[in-house]
Amino acid sequence: MAEIKDPENTIIMELKDGEVVIELLPDVAPKHCERMKVLARAGAYDDVVFHRVIDGFMAQSGDVAHGKAGGDLRRAGTGGSEHPDLPAEFSKLPHARGTLGAARSQNPNSANSQFFINFKDNDFLNGQYTVYGRVIQGMEHVDAITRGEPPANPDRMISVKVAADV
């Protein structure tokens, strides 16, 4: 297991192939980090599919309204949580391999519950999407997520927890 320096700001995501440990960056994007923890603690991310997975780019998930495994997955990617949208928290952090970015619509202040994990450095996203975490262990499990827009048989997040609660 990776060394967890701050359990209150670390996410443990269980995927089909194993655990992914994500270090949140509350000093960079406090509102986005807090939202992820609130939704994880509520169990909202459990069983949510990766609805948009583009090889050589990123894996997107987090639609807690429409992305639950067994639901109407045709709508996955169109919803969020019952909480209000978040203001952009842009920073100078690059969208490097393994970073967690806030998914949103054309409106920079429309991020809610959806996020993506970059498969590679995606510098063209810099300054346009909020970076609020980074994978510190288990990137090989992210790399193994089934591709597609949407995938025919999408992978899901089995569980998402705050390390302090485990």
MARKE-900423 format. One record per atom (N, C-alpha, C, O): residue in three letters; x, z, y. Coordinates in Angstrom, 1 decimal. Layout:
N
- type / east / up / north
- Ala / X / Z / Y
...
This chain:
166
- type / east / up / north
- Met / 0.9 / 0.0 / -1.2
- Met / 0.0 / 0.0 / 0.0
- Met / 0.9 / 0.0 / 1.2
- Met / 1.9 / 0.7 / 1.3
- Ala / 0.5 / -0.8 / 2.2
- Ala / 1.2 / -0.8 / 3.5
- Ala / 1.2 / 0.6 / 4.1
- Ala / 0.3 / 1.4 / 3.9
- Glu / 2.2 / 0.8 / 4.9
- Glu / 2.2 / 2.1 / 5.7
- Glu / 1.1 / 2.1 / 6.7
- Glu / 1.2 / 1.2 / 7.6
- Ile / 0.2 / 3.0 / 6.7
- Ile / -0.9 / 3.0 / 7.7
- Ile / -0.5 / 4.1 / 8.7
- Ile / -0.5 / 5.3 / 8.4
- Lys / -0.2 / 3.6 / 9.9
- Lys / 0.3 / 4.5 / 11.0
- Lys / -0.9 / 5.2 / 11.7
- Lys / -0.8 / 6.3 / 12.1
- Asp / -2.0 / 4.5 / 11.8
- Asp / -3.2 / 5.0 / 12.5
- Asp / -4.4 / 4.7 / 11.7
- Asp / -5.1 / 3.7 / 11.9
- Pro / -4.8 / 5.6 / 10.8
- Pro / -6.0 / 5.4 / 9.9
- Pro / -7.3 / 5.1 / 10.7
- Pro / -8.1 / 4.4 / 10.2
- Glu / -7.4 / 5.7 / 11.9
- Glu / -8.6 / 5.5 / 12.7
- Glu / -8.7 / 4.0 / 13.2
- Glu / -9.8 / 3.6 / 13.5
- Asn / -7.6 / 3.3 / 13.2
- Asn / -7.6 / 2.0 / 13.7
- Asn / -7.0 / 1.0 / 12.7
- Asn / -6.3 / 0.1 / 13.0
- Thr / -7.4 / 1.3 / 11.4
- Thr / -7.0 / 0.4 / 10.3
- Thr / -8.2 / 0.1 / 9.5
- Thr / -9.0 / 1.0 / 9.2
- Ile / -8.4 / -1.1 / 9.1
- Ile / -9.5 / -1.6 / 8.3
- Ile / -9.0 / -2.0 / 6.9
- Ile / -8.0 / -2.6 / 6.8
- Ile / -9.7 / -1.5 / 5.9
- Ile / -9.4 / -1.9 / 4.5
- Ile / -10.6 / -2.8 / 4.1
- Ile / -11.7 / -2.3 / 3.9
- Met / -10.3 / -4.1 / 3.8
- Met / -11.3 / -5.1 / 3.4
- Met / -11.0 / -5.4 / 1.9
- Met / -9.9 / -5.8 / 1.6
- Glu / -12.0 / -5.2 / 1.1
- Glu / -11.9 / -5.5 / -0.3
- Glu / -12.4 / -6.9 / -0.5
- Glu / -13.6 / -7.2 / -0.3
- Leu / -11.5 / -7.8 / -1.0
- Leu / -11.9 / -9.2 / -1.4
- Leu / -11.8 / -9.3 / -2.9
- Leu / -11.4 / -8.4 / -3.6
- Lys / -12.2 / -10.4 / -3.5
- Lys / -12.2 / -10.6 / -4.9
- Lys / -10.9 / -10.4 / -5.6
- Lys / -10.8 / -10.0 / -6.7
- Asp / -9.8 / -10.8 / -4.8
- Asp / -8.5 / -10.7 / -5.4
- Asp / -7.7 / -9.4 / -5.0
- Asp / -6.6 / -9.2 / -5.6
- Gly / -8.3 / -8.6 / -4.2
- Gly / -7.6 / -7.4 / -3.8
- Gly / -7.8 / -7.0 / -2.4
- Gly / -8.7 / -7.5 / -1.7
- Glu / -7.1 / -5.9 / -2.0
- Glu / -7.3 / -5.3 / -0.6
- Glu / -6.5 / -6.1 / 0.5
- Glu / -5.4 / -6.5 / 0.3
- Val / -7.2 / -6.2 / 1.6
- Val / -6.5 / -6.7 / 2.8
- Val / -6.5 / -5.5 / 3.8
- Val / -7.6 / -5.0 / 4.1
- Val / -5.4 / -5.2 / 4.3
- Val / -5.3 / -4.1 / 5.3
- Val / -5.0 / -4.7 / 6.7
- Val / -4.1 / -5.5 / 6.9
- Ile / -5.9 / -4.3 / 7.6
- Ile / -5.8 / -4.9 / 9.0
- Ile / -5.6 / -3.8 / 10.0
- Ile / -6.3 / -2.8 / 10.0
- Glu / -4.5 / -3.9 / 10.7
- Glu / -4.2 / -3.0 / 11.8
- Glu / -5.0 / -3.5 / 13.1
- Glu / -4.7 / -4.6 / 13.5
- Leu / -5.9 / -2.6 / 13.6
- Leu / -6.6 / -3.0 / 14.8
- Leu / -5.7 / -2.7 / 16.0
- Leu / -4.8 / -1.9 / 15.9
- Leu / -6.0 / -3.3 / 17.1
- Leu / -5.2 / -3.2 / 18.3
- Leu / -6.0 / -2.7 / 19.5
- Leu / -6.3 / -3.5 / 20.4
- Pro / -6.4 / -1.4 / 19.5
- Pro / -7.3 / -0.9 / 20.5
- Pro / -6.6 / -0.9 / 21.9
- Pro / -7.4 / -0.8 / 22.9
- Asp / -5.3 / -0.9 / 22.0
- Asp / -4.7 / -0.9 / 23.3
- Asp / -4.8 / -2.3 / 23.9
- Asp / -4.6 / -2.5 / 25.1
- Val / -5.1 / -3.3 / 23.1
- Val / -5.2 / -4.7 / 23.6
- Val / -6.7 / -5.1 / 23.8
- Val / -7.1 / -5.7 / 24.8
- Ala / -7.6 / -4.7 / 22.8
- Ala / -9.0 / -5.1 / 22.9
- Ala / -9.8 / -3.9 / 22.4
- Ala / -10.4 / -4.0 / 21.3
- Pro / -10.0 / -2.9 / 23.2
- Pro / -10.7 / -1.7 / 22.7
- Pro / -12.1 / -1.9 / 22.3
- Pro / -12.6 / -1.3 / 21.4
- Lys / -12.9 / -2.7 / 23.0
- Lys / -14.3 / -2.9 / 22.7
- Lys / -14.5 / -3.7 / 21.4
- Lys / -15.4 / -3.3 / 20.6
- His / -13.6 / -4.7 / 21.1
- His / -13.7 / -5.4 / 19.9
- His / -13.4 / -4.5 / 18.7
- His / -14.0 / -4.5 / 17.7
- Cys / -12.3 / -3.7 / 18.9
- Cys / -11.9 / -2.8 / 17.8
- Cys / -13.0 / -1.8 / 17.5
- Cys / -13.3 / -1.5 / 16.4
- Glu / -13.6 / -1.2 / 18.5
- Glu / -14.6 / -0.2 / 18.4
- Glu / -15.8 / -0.9 / 17.7
- Glu / -16.4 / -0.2 / 16.8
- Arg / -16.2 / -2.1 / 18.0
- Arg / -17.3 / -2.8 / 17.4
- Arg / -17.1 / -2.9 / 15.9
- Arg / -18.0 / -2.7 / 15.1
- Met / -15.9 / -3.4 / 15.5
- Met / -15.6 / -3.6 / 14.1
- Met / -15.7 / -2.3 / 13.4
- Met / -16.2 / -2.2 / 12.2
- Lys / -15.2 / -1.2 / 13.9
- Lys / -15.3 / 0.1 / 13.3
- Lys / -16.8 / 0.6 / 13.1
- Lys / -17.1 / 1.1 / 12.1
- Val / -17.5 / 0.4 / 14.2
- Val / -19.0 / 0.8 / 14.1
- Val / -19.7 / 0.0 / 13.0
- Val / -20.4 / 0.6 / 12.2
- Leu / -19.4 / -1.3 / 12.9
- Leu / -20.1 / -2.1 / 11.9
- Leu / -19.6 / -1.8 / 10.5
- Leu / -20.3 / -1.7 / 9.5
- Ala / -18.3 / -1.5 / 10.4
- Ala / -17.7 / -1.2 / 9.1
- Ala / -18.3 / 0.2 / 8.6
- Ala / -18.7 / 0.3 / 7.4
- Arg / -18.3 / 1.1 / 9.5
- Arg / -18.9 / 2.5 / 9.1
- Arg / -20.4 / 2.4 / 8.7
- Arg / -20.8 / 3.2 / 8.0
- Ala / -21.1 / 1.4 / 9.3
- Ala / -22.5 / 1.3 / 9.0
- Ala / -22.7 / 0.5 / 7.7
- Ala / -23.8 / 0.3 / 7.2
- Gly / -21.6 / -0.1 / 7.1
- Gly / -21.7 / -0.9 / 5.9
- Gly / -22.2 / -2.3 / 6.2
- Gly / -22.5 / -3.0 / 5.3
- Ala / -22.2 / -2.7 / 7.5
- Ala / -22.8 / -4.0 / 7.9
- Ala / -22.0 / -5.2 / 7.3
- Ala / -22.6 / -6.2 / 7.1
- Tyr / -20.7 / -5.0 / 7.2
- Tyr / -19.9 / -6.1 / 6.7
- Tyr / -19.8 / -6.2 / 5.2
- Tyr / -19.4 / -7.3 / 4.7
- Asp / -20.3 / -5.2 / 4.5
- Asp / -20.3 / -5.3 / 3.0
- Asp / -21.1 / -6.4 / 2.5
- Asp / -22.3 / -6.6 / 2.9
- Asp / -20.6 / -7.2 / 1.6
- Asp / -21.3 / -8.4 / 1.0
- Asp / -21.5 / -9.6 / 1.9
- Asp / -22.3 / -10.4 / 1.6
- Val / -20.8 / -9.6 / 3.1
- Val / -21.0 / -10.7 / 4.0
- Val / -20.0 / -11.8 / 3.6
- Val / -18.8 / -11.5 / 3.3
- Val / -20.4 / -13.1 / 3.6
- Val / -19.6 / -14.2 / 3.1
- Val / -18.7 / -14.7 / 4.2
- Val / -18.9 / -14.5 / 5.4
- Phe / -17.7 / -15.4 / 3.7
- Phe / -16.8 / -16.3 / 4.6
- Phe / -17.5 / -17.6 / 4.7
- Phe / -17.4 / -18.4 / 3.7
- His / -18.2 / -17.9 / 5.8
- His / -19.0 / -19.1 / 5.9
- His / -18.3 / -20.3 / 6.5
- His / -18.9 / -21.4 / 6.4
- Arg / -17.1 / -20.1 / 7.0
- Arg / -16.4 / -21.2 / 7.6
- Arg / -14.9 / -21.0 / 7.3
- Arg / -14.3 / -20.1 / 7.9
- Val / -14.4 / -21.8 / 6.4
- Val / -13.0 / -21.6 / 5.9
- Val / -12.3 / -23.0 / 5.9
- Val / -12.6 / -23.8 / 5.1
- Ile / -11.4 / -23.2 / 6.9
- Ile / -10.8 / -24.4 / 7.1
- Ile / -9.3 / -24.3 / 6.7
- Ile / -8.6 / -23.6 / 7.3
- Asp / -8.9 / -25.1 / 5.7
- Asp / -7.6 / -25.1 / 5.2
- Asp / -6.6 / -25.4 / 6.3
- Asp / -6.8 / -26.3 / 7.1
- Gly / -5.5 / -24.6 / 6.4
- Gly / -4.5 / -24.8 / 7.5
- Gly / -5.0 / -24.3 / 8.8
- Gly / -4.3 / -24.5 / 9.8
- Phe / -6.1 / -23.6 / 8.9
- Phe / -6.6 / -23.1 / 10.2
- Phe / -7.0 / -21.7 / 10.1
- Phe / -6.2 / -20.8 / 10.5
- Met / -8.2 / -21.4 / 9.6
- Met / -8.7 / -20.0 / 9.6
- Met / -9.8 / -19.8 / 8.6
- Met / -10.4 / -20.7 / 8.1
- Ala / -10.1 / -18.5 / 8.3
- Ala / -11.3 / -18.1 / 7.5
- Ala / -12.2 / -17.2 / 8.4
- Ala / -11.7 / -16.2 / 9.0
- Gln / -13.5 / -17.6 / 8.6
- Gln / -14.4 / -16.9 / 9.4
- Gln / -15.5 / -16.2 / 8.6
- Gln / -16.0 / -16.8 / 7.7
- Ser / -15.8 / -15.0 / 9.1
- Ser / -16.9 / -14.2 / 8.5
- Ser / -17.5 / -13.3 / 9.5
- Ser / -17.3 / -13.5 / 10.7
- Gly / -18.3 / -12.3 / 9.0
- Gly / -18.8 / -11.3 / 9.9
- Gly / -20.2 / -11.5 / 10.5
- Gly / -20.6 / -10.7 / 11.3
- Asp / -20.9 / -12.6 / 10.0
- Asp / -22.3 / -12.7 / 10.4
- Asp / -23.2 / -11.7 / 9.7
- Asp / -23.7 / -12.0 / 8.6
- Val / -23.3 / -10.5 / 10.3
- Val / -24.0 / -9.5 / 9.6
- Val / -25.5 / -9.7 / 9.5
- Val / -26.2 / -9.0 / 8.8
- Ala / -26.0 / -10.6 / 10.4
- Ala / -27.5 / -10.9 / 10.4
- Ala / -27.8 / -11.9 / 9.3
- Ala / -28.9 / -11.8 / 8.6
- His / -27.0 / -13.0 / 9.1
- His / -27.4 / -14.1 / 8.2
- His / -26.4 / -14.3 / 7.1
- His / -26.6 / -15.2 / 6.2
- Gly / -25.3 / -13.6 / 7.0
- Gly / -24.2 / -13.9 / 6.1
- Gly / -24.1 / -13.1 / 4.8
- Gly / -23.2 / -13.2 / 4.1
- Lys / -25.2 / -12.3 / 4.6
- Lys / -25.1 / -11.4 / 3.4
- Lys / -25.2 / -12.3 / 2.1
- Lys / -26.1 / -13.2 / 2.0
- Ala / -24.4 / -12.0 / 1.1
- Ala / -24.5 / -12.8 / -0.1
- Ala / -25.9 / -12.6 / -0.7
- Ala / -26.4 / -11.5 / -0.7
- Gly / -26.4 / -13.7 / -1.1
- Gly / -27.8 / -13.7 / -1.7
- Gly / -28.9 / -14.0 / -0.6
- Gly / -30.0 / -14.2 / -1.0
- Gly / -28.5 / -14.1 / 0.7
- Gly / -29.5 / -14.4 / 1.7
- Gly / -29.5 / -15.9 / 2.0
- Gly / -29.0 / -16.7 / 1.2
- Asp / -30.1 / -16.3 / 3.1
- Asp / -30.2 / -17.6 / 3.5
- Asp / -28.9 / -18.1 / 4.2
- Asp / -28.8 / -18.0 / 5.4
- Leu / -28.0 / -18.5 / 3.4
- Leu / -26.6 / -18.7 / 3.9
- Leu / -26.5 / -20.0 / 4.8
- Leu / -25.5 / -20.2 / 5.4
- Arg / -27.6 / -20.8 / 4.8
- Arg / -27.6 / -22.0 / 5.7
- Arg / -27.5 / -21.5 / 7.2
- Arg / -27.1 / -22.3 / 8.0
- Arg / -28.0 / -20.3 / 7.4
- Arg / -27.9 / -19.7 / 8.8
- Arg / -26.7 / -18.9 / 9.1
- Arg / -26.5 / -18.5 / 10.2
- Ala / -25.8 / -18.7 / 8.1
- Ala / -24.6 / -18.0 / 8.3
- Ala / -23.7 / -18.6 / 9.4
- Ala / -23.5 / -19.9 / 9.4
- Gly / -23.3 / -17.8 / 10.3
- Gly / -22.5 / -18.3 / 11.4
- Gly / -23.3 / -18.4 / 12.7
- Gly / -22.7 / -18.7 / 13.7
- Thr / -24.6 / -18.2 / 12.6
- Thr / -25.4 / -18.3 / 13.8
- Thr / -25.9 / -16.9 / 14.3
- Thr / -26.5 / -16.8 / 15.4
- Gly / -25.5 / -15.8 / 13.6
- Gly / -26.0 / -14.5 / 14.0
- Gly / -24.9 / -13.5 / 14.3
- Gly / -23.7 / -13.8 / 14.2
- Gly / -25.4 / -12.3 / 14.7
- Gly / -24.5 / -11.2 / 15.0
- Gly / -25.2 / -9.9 / 14.6
- Gly / -26.1 / -9.9 / 13.8
- Ser / -24.8 / -8.9 / 15.3
- Ser / -25.4 / -7.5 / 15.0
- Ser / -26.5 / -7.2 / 16.0
- Ser / -26.8 / -8.0 / 16.9
- Glu / -27.1 / -6.1 / 15.9
- Glu / -28.1 / -5.6 / 16.8
- Glu / -27.5 / -5.1 / 18.1
- Glu / -28.2 / -4.8 / 19.1
- His / -26.2 / -5.0 / 18.2
- His / -25.5 / -4.6 / 19.4
- His / -25.3 / -5.7 / 20.4
- His / -25.3 / -6.9 / 20.0
- Pro / -25.2 / -5.4 / 21.6
- Pro / -25.0 / -6.4 / 22.6
- Pro / -23.6 / -7.2 / 22.5
- Pro / -22.7 / -6.6 / 21.9
- Asp / -23.6 / -8.4 / 22.9
- Asp / -22.4 / -9.2 / 22.9
- Asp / -21.3 / -8.5 / 23.7
- Asp / -21.6 / -7.6 / 24.6
- Leu / -20.1 / -8.8 / 23.4
- Leu / -18.9 / -8.2 / 24.0
- Leu / -18.3 / -9.1 / 25.0
- Leu / -18.2 / -10.3 / 24.9
- Pro / -17.7 / -8.4 / 26.1
- Pro / -17.0 / -9.2 / 27.1
- Pro / -15.6 / -9.6 / 26.5
- Pro / -15.0 / -8.9 / 25.6
- Ala / -15.1 / -10.8 / 26.8
- Ala / -13.8 / -11.2 / 26.4
- Ala / -12.7 / -10.2 / 26.7
- Ala / -12.8 / -9.6 / 27.8
- Glu / -11.8 / -10.0 / 25.8
- Glu / -10.6 / -9.2 / 26.1
- Glu / -9.4 / -10.0 / 25.8
- Glu / -8.6 / -9.7 / 24.9
- Phe / -9.2 / -11.0 / 26.6
- Phe / -8.1 / -11.9 / 26.4
- Phe / -6.8 / -11.2 / 26.7
- Phe / -6.7 / -10.3 / 27.5
- Ser / -5.7 / -11.6 / 26.0
- Ser / -4.4 / -11.0 / 26.2
- Ser / -3.3 / -12.1 / 26.0
- Ser / -3.7 / -13.2 / 25.8
- Lys / -2.1 / -11.6 / 26.1
- Lys / -1.0 / -12.6 / 25.9
- Lys / -0.6 / -12.7 / 24.4
- Lys / 0.3 / -13.4 / 24.1
- Leu / -1.3 / -11.9 / 23.6
- Leu / -0.9 / -12.0 / 22.1
- Leu / -1.3 / -13.3 / 21.6
- Leu / -2.4 / -13.8 / 21.8
- Pro / -0.4 / -13.9 / 20.8
- Pro / -0.7 / -15.3 / 20.3
- Pro / -1.6 / -15.2 / 19.0
- Pro / -1.6 / -14.1 / 18.4
- His / -2.3 / -16.2 / 18.7
- His / -3.1 / -16.3 / 17.5
- His / -2.1 / -16.8 / 16.4
- His / -2.1 / -17.9 / 16.0
- Ala / -1.3 / -15.8 / 16.0
- Ala / -0.3 / -16.0 / 14.9
- Ala / -0.9 / -15.9 / 13.5
- Ala / -2.0 / -15.4 / 13.4
- Arg / -0.2 / -16.4 / 12.5
- Arg / -0.7 / -16.2 / 11.1
- Arg / -1.0 / -14.7 / 10.9
- Arg / -0.3 / -13.8 / 11.2
- Gly / -2.2 / -14.5 / 10.3
- Gly / -2.6 / -13.2 / 10.0
- Gly / -3.4 / -12.4 / 11.1
- Gly / -3.8 / -11.3 / 10.8
- Thr / -3.4 / -12.9 / 12.3
- Thr / -4.1 / -12.2 / 13.3
- Thr / -5.6 / -12.4 / 13.2
- Thr / -6.1 / -13.4 / 12.6
- Leu / -6.3 / -11.4 / 13.7
- Leu / -7.8 / -11.3 / 13.7
- Leu / -8.3 / -11.7 / 15.1
- Leu / -7.9 / -11.2 / 16.1
- Gly / -9.1 / -12.7 / 15.1
- Gly / -9.7 / -13.2 / 16.4
- Gly / -11.2 / -13.1 / 16.4
- Gly / -11.9 / -13.1 / 15.3
- Ala / -11.7 / -12.9 / 17.6
- Ala / -13.2 / -12.7 / 17.7
- Ala / -13.8 / -14.1 / 17.8
- Ala / -13.5 / -14.9 / 18.7
- Ala / -14.7 / -14.4 / 16.9
- Ala / -15.5 / -15.6 / 16.9
- Ala / -16.6 / -15.5 / 18.0
- Ala / -17.1 / -14.4 / 18.2
- Arg / -16.9 / -16.6 / 18.7
- Arg / -17.9 / -16.6 / 19.7
- Arg / -18.4 / -18.0 / 19.9
- Arg / -18.0 / -19.0 / 19.3
- Ser / -19.4 / -18.1 / 20.8
- Ser / -20.0 / -19.5 / 21.2
- Ser / -19.1 / -20.0 / 22.3
- Ser / -18.0 / -19.5 / 22.6
- Gln / -19.6 / -21.0 / 23.0
- Gln / -18.9 / -21.6 / 24.2
- Gln / -18.7 / -20.5 / 25.3
- Gln / -17.8 / -20.6 / 26.1
- Asn / -19.6 / -19.5 / 25.3
- Asn / -19.5 / -18.5 / 26.3
- Asn / -18.4 / -17.5 / 25.9
- Asn / -18.5 / -16.9 / 24.8
- Pro / -17.4 / -17.3 / 26.7
- Pro / -16.3 / -16.4 / 26.4
- Pro / -16.7 / -15.0 / 26.1
- Pro / -16.1 / -14.2 / 25.5
- Asn / -17.9 / -14.6 / 26.7
- Asn / -18.4 / -13.2 / 26.6
- Asn / -19.5 / -13.1 / 25.5
- Asn / -20.5 / -12.3 / 25.7
- Ser / -19.4 / -13.9 / 24.5
- Ser / -20.5 / -13.9 / 23.5
- Ser / -20.1 / -13.4 / 22.1
- Ser / -20.8 / -13.5 / 21.1
- Ala / -18.9 / -12.8 / 22.0
- Ala / -18.4 / -12.3 / 20.7
- Ala / -19.3 / -11.1 / 20.3
- Ala / -19.7 / -10.4 / 21.2
- Asn / -19.6 / -11.0 / 19.0
- Asn / -20.5 / -9.9 / 18.6
- Asn / -19.9 / -9.2 / 17.3
- Asn / -19.3 / -8.2 / 17.4
- Ser / -20.2 / -9.8 / 16.2
- Ser / -19.7 / -9.2 / 14.9
- Ser / -18.8 / -10.2 / 14.2
- Ser / -18.1 / -9.7 / 13.3
- Gln / -18.8 / -11.5 / 14.5
- Gln / -18.1 / -12.4 / 13.7
- Gln / -16.6 / -12.5 / 14.1
- Gln / -16.3 / -12.2 / 15.3
- Phe / -15.8 / -12.7 / 13.1
- Phe / -14.3 / -12.8 / 13.4
- Phe / -13.7 / -13.8 / 12.5
- Phe / -14.3 / -14.3 / 11.5
- Phe / -12.4 / -14.2 / 12.8
- Phe / -11.7 / -15.1 / 11.9
- Phe / -10.3 / -14.5 / 11.7
- Phe / -9.8 / -13.8 / 12.6
- Ile / -9.7 / -14.9 / 10.6
- Ile / -8.3 / -14.6 / 10.3
- Ile / -7.5 / -15.9 / 10.2
- Ile / -7.9 / -16.8 / 9.5
- Asn / -6.5 / -16.0 / 11.0
- Asn / -5.7 / -17.2 / 11.1
- Asn / -4.8 / -17.4 / 9.9
- Asn / -4.1 / -16.5 / 9.5
- Phe / -4.9 / -18.6 / 9.3
- Phe / -4.0 / -18.9 / 8.1
- Phe / -2.6 / -19.3 / 8.6
- Phe / -1.7 / -19.1 / 7.8
- Lys / -2.5 / -19.8 / 9.8
- Lys / -1.2 / -20.2 / 10.4
- Lys / -1.2 / -19.9 / 11.9
- Lys / -2.2 / -19.4 / 12.4
- Asp / -0.1 / -20.1 / 12.5
- Asp / 0.0 / -19.9 / 14.0
- Asp / -0.9 / -21.0 / 14.6
- Asp / -0.8 / -22.2 / 14.4
- Asn / -1.9 / -20.5 / 15.4
- Asn / -2.8 / -21.5 / 16.0
- Asn / -2.7 / -21.2 / 17.6
- Asn / -3.7 / -20.7 / 18.2
- Asp / -1.6 / -21.6 / 18.1
- Asp / -1.3 / -21.4 / 19.5
- Asp / -2.4 / -22.0 / 20.5
- Asp / -2.5 / -21.6 / 21.6
- Phe / -3.1 / -23.1 / 20.0
- Phe / -4.0 / -23.7 / 20.9
- Phe / -5.2 / -22.8 / 21.2
- Phe / -6.0 / -23.1 / 22.1
- Leu / -5.4 / -21.7 / 20.5
- Leu / -6.4 / -20.7 / 20.7
- Leu / -6.0 / -19.6 / 21.7
- Leu / -6.8 / -18.9 / 22.2
- Asn / -4.7 / -19.6 / 22.0
- Asn / -4.2 / -18.5 / 22.9
- Asn / -4.9 / -18.5 / 24.2
- Asn / -5.1 / -19.5 / 24.9
- Gly / -5.3 / -17.3 / 24.7
- Gly / -5.9 / -17.1 / 25.9
- Gly / -7.4 / -17.5 / 26.0
- Gly / -8.0 / -17.5 / 27.0
- Gln / -7.9 / -18.0 / 24.8
- Gln / -9.3 / -18.5 / 24.8
- Gln / -10.2 / -17.6 / 23.9
- Gln / -11.4 / -17.7 / 24.0
- Tyr / -9.6 / -16.9 / 23.0
- Tyr / -10.3 / -16.1 / 22.0
- Tyr / -9.6 / -14.7 / 22.0
- Tyr / -8.3 / -14.7 / 22.0
- Thr / -10.3 / -13.7 / 21.8
- Thr / -9.8 / -12.3 / 21.8
- Thr / -9.0 / -12.1 / 20.5
- Thr / -9.6 / -12.2 / 19.4
- Val / -7.8 / -11.6 / 20.5
- Val / -7.0 / -11.2 / 19.4
- Val / -7.2 / -9.6 / 19.3
- Val / -6.9 / -9.0 / 20.3
- Tyr / -7.6 / -9.1 / 18.2
- Tyr / -7.8 / -7.6 / 18.2
- Tyr / -7.3 / -7.0 / 16.9
- Tyr / -7.6 / -5.8 / 16.7
- Gly / -6.6 / -7.7 / 16.1
- Gly / -6.0 / -7.1 / 14.9
- Gly / -5.0 / -8.0 / 14.2
- Gly / -4.9 / -9.2 / 14.6
- Arg / -4.4 / -7.5 / 13.2
- Arg / -3.4 / -8.3 / 12.4
- Arg / -3.4 / -7.8 / 11.0
- Arg / -3.4 / -6.5 / 10.7
- Val / -3.3 / -8.7 / 10.0
- Val / -3.2 / -8.3 / 8.6
- Val / -1.8 / -7.8 / 8.4
- Val / -0.8 / -8.4 / 8.7
- Ile / -1.7 / -6.5 / 7.8
- Ile / -0.4 / -6.0 / 7.5
- Ile / -0.1 / -5.9 / 6.0
- Ile / 1.0 / -5.6 / 5.6
- Gln / -1.1 / -6.2 / 5.2
- Gln / -1.0 / -6.3 / 3.8
- Gln / -2.1 / -7.1 / 3.2
- Gln / -3.3 / -7.0 / 3.7
- Gly / -1.8 / -7.9 / 2.2
- Gly / -2.8 / -8.6 / 1.5
- Gly / -3.1 / -10.0 / 2.0
- Gly / -4.2 / -10.6 / 1.7
- Met / -2.3 / -10.6 / 2.9
- Met / -2.5 / -11.9 / 3.4
- Met / -2.7 / -13.0 / 2.3
- Met / -3.3 / -14.0 / 2.4
- Glu / -2.0 / -12.7 / 1.1
- Glu / -2.2 / -13.6 / 0.0
- Glu / -3.6 / -13.7 / -0.5
- Glu / -4.0 / -14.7 / -1.0
- His / -4.4 / -12.6 / -0.3
- His / -5.8 / -12.6 / -0.7
- His / -6.6 / -13.4 / 0.3
- His / -7.6 / -14.0 / -0.1
- Val / -6.2 / -13.3 / 1.6
- Val / -6.9 / -14.2 / 2.6
- Val / -6.6 / -15.6 / 2.3
- Val / -7.5 / -16.5 / 2.4
- Asp / -5.4 / -15.9 / 2.0
- Asp / -5.0 / -17.3 / 1.6
- Asp / -5.8 / -17.9 / 0.5
- Asp / -6.0 / -19.1 / 0.4
- Ala / -6.3 / -17.0 / -0.4
- Ala / -7.0 / -17.4 / -1.6
- Ala / -8.5 / -17.6 / -1.4
- Ala / -9.2 / -18.0 / -2.3
- Ile / -9.0 / -17.4 / -0.2
- Ile / -10.5 / -17.5 / 0.1
- Ile / -10.9 / -19.0 / -0.1
- Ile / -10.2 / -19.9 / 0.4
- Thr / -12.0 / -19.2 / -0.7
- Thr / -12.5 / -20.5 / -1.0
- Thr / -12.8 / -21.3 / 0.3
- Thr / -13.5 / -20.8 / 1.2
- Arg / -12.3 / -22.5 / 0.4
- Arg / -12.5 / -23.4 / 1.6
- Arg / -13.8 / -24.0 / 1.6
- Arg / -14.5 / -24.3 / 0.6
- Gly / -14.3 / -24.4 / 2.8
- Gly / -15.5 / -25.1 / 3.0
- Gly / -16.2 / -24.7 / 4.3
- Gly / -15.9 / -23.7 / 4.9
- Glu / -17.0 / -25.6 / 4.8
- Glu / -17.8 / -25.4 / 6.0
- Glu / -19.3 / -25.7 / 5.8
- Glu / -19.7 / -26.8 / 6.3
- Pro / -20.0 / -25.0 / 5.1
- Pro / -19.7 / -23.7 / 4.4
- Pro / -19.2 / -24.1 / 3.0
- Pro / -19.4 / -25.2 / 2.5
- Pro / -18.5 / -23.1 / 2.4
- Pro / -18.0 / -23.3 / 1.0
- Pro / -19.3 / -23.4 / 0.1
- Pro / -20.3 / -22.7 / 0.3
- Ala / -19.2 / -24.2 / -1.0
- Ala / -20.3 / -24.3 / -1.9
- Ala / -20.6 / -22.9 / -2.6
- Ala / -21.8 / -22.6 / -2.7
- Asn / -19.6 / -22.2 / -2.9
- Asn / -19.7 / -20.9 / -3.5
- Asn / -18.8 / -19.9 / -2.7
- Asn / -17.7 / -19.7 / -3.1
- Pro / -19.3 / -19.5 / -1.6
- Pro / -18.4 / -18.7 / -0.7
- Pro / -18.0 / -17.4 / -1.2
- Pro / -18.7 / -16.7 / -1.9
- Asp / -16.7 / -17.0 / -0.9
- Asp / -16.2 / -15.7 / -1.1
- Asp / -16.9 / -14.7 / -0.2
- Asp / -17.4 / -15.1 / 0.9
- Arg / -16.8 / -13.4 / -0.5
- Arg / -17.5 / -12.4 / 0.4
- Arg / -16.5 / -11.3 / 0.6
- Arg / -15.6 / -11.1 / -0.2
- Met / -16.8 / -10.5 / 1.6
- Met / -16.1 / -9.2 / 1.7
- Met / -16.9 / -8.2 / 0.9
- Met / -18.1 / -7.9 / 1.2
- Ile / -16.3 / -7.7 / -0.2
- Ile / -17.0 / -6.8 / -1.0
- Ile / -17.3 / -5.5 / -0.3
- Ile / -18.4 / -5.0 / -0.3
- Ser / -16.3 / -5.0 / 0.4
- Ser / -16.5 / -3.8 / 1.3
- Ser / -15.5 / -3.9 / 2.4
- Ser / -14.4 / -4.4 / 2.3
- Val / -15.9 / -3.3 / 3.5
- Val / -15.0 / -3.2 / 4.7
- Val / -15.2 / -1.7 / 5.2
- Val / -16.2 / -1.2 / 5.5
- Lys / -14.0 / -1.0 / 5.2
- Lys / -14.0 / 0.4 / 5.6
- Lys / -12.9 / 0.7 / 6.6
- Lys / -11.9 / 0.0 / 6.7
- Val / -13.1 / 1.8 / 7.4
- Val / -12.1 / 2.3 / 8.3
- Val / -11.2 / 3.2 / 7.4
- Val / -11.8 / 4.1 / 6.7
- Ala / -9.9 / 3.0 / 7.4
- Ala / -9.0 / 3.8 / 6.6
- Ala / -9.2 / 5.3 / 6.7
- Ala / -9.0 / 6.0 / 5.7
- Ala / -9.5 / 5.8 / 7.9
- Ala / -9.7 / 7.2 / 8.1
- Ala / -10.9 / 7.8 / 7.3
- Ala / -10.9 / 9.0 / 7.0
- Asp / -11.8 / 6.9 / 6.8
- Asp / -13.0 / 7.3 / 6.1
- Asp / -12.8 / 7.3 / 4.6
- Asp / -13.6 / 7.7 / 3.8
- Val / -11.7 / 6.7 / 4.1
- Val / -11.5 / 6.4 / 2.7
- Val / -10.9 / 7.7 / 2.1
- Val / -10.6 / 7.7 / 0.8
